[in-house]
């Protein structure tokens, strides 16, 4: 079995469904399914869905639409925006 390289990711849980977001620039597109399957395994990161970021575009593992992943991606984009970080305070009670 081919060993996977170390990848950075963001783990987001905006509504009770854990989403992992990977930057696709560091990933061979042939590895997307394998990375997703490993990431969602019970012995790994306990994710319910995996998305891949390409600048301002979100690609899901199977090409499907996922509302929760869209919420996760929107949060990711917002918190990486410098003006948003200065002006907003996010609080989860």
Buried (B, 14 or more C-beta within 10 A) or exposed (E): EEEEEEEEBBEBBBEEBBBBBBBBEEBEEEBBEEBBEBBBEEEEBEBBBBBBBEEEEBBBBEEEEBEBBBBBBEBBBEEEEEEEEEEEEEEEE
